[in-house]
């Protein structure tokens, strides 16, 4: 765990936040004493509902379509 002083933390906050997002813990000190800590927040995954799964699978190409047909359709849609 790295310790940085408050002035350095102010100057490099975005970098310190990026490091915390990556899983590193950073302590912020004032006059040599730790006063705060940056660390990642544990997020719970969003549950997948059956309706969400159906919506995704309906957009997938049908087995009768070839990969070339799918790519050609995507290309043609992008032209308009």
Secondary structure as GFF3:
##gff-version 3
##sequence-region A 1 80
A	DSSP	beta_strand	2	5	.	.	.	ID=ss1
A	DSSP	alpha_helix	6	11	.	.	.	ID=ss2
A	DSSP	alpha_helix	13	21	.	.	.	ID=ss3
A	DSSP	beta_strand	26	30	.	.	.	ID=ss4
A	DSSP	beta_strand	33	38	.	.	.	ID=ss5
A	DSSP	alpha_helix	50	58	.	.	.	ID=ss6
A	DSSP	alpha_helix	67	79	.	.	.	ID=ss7
###
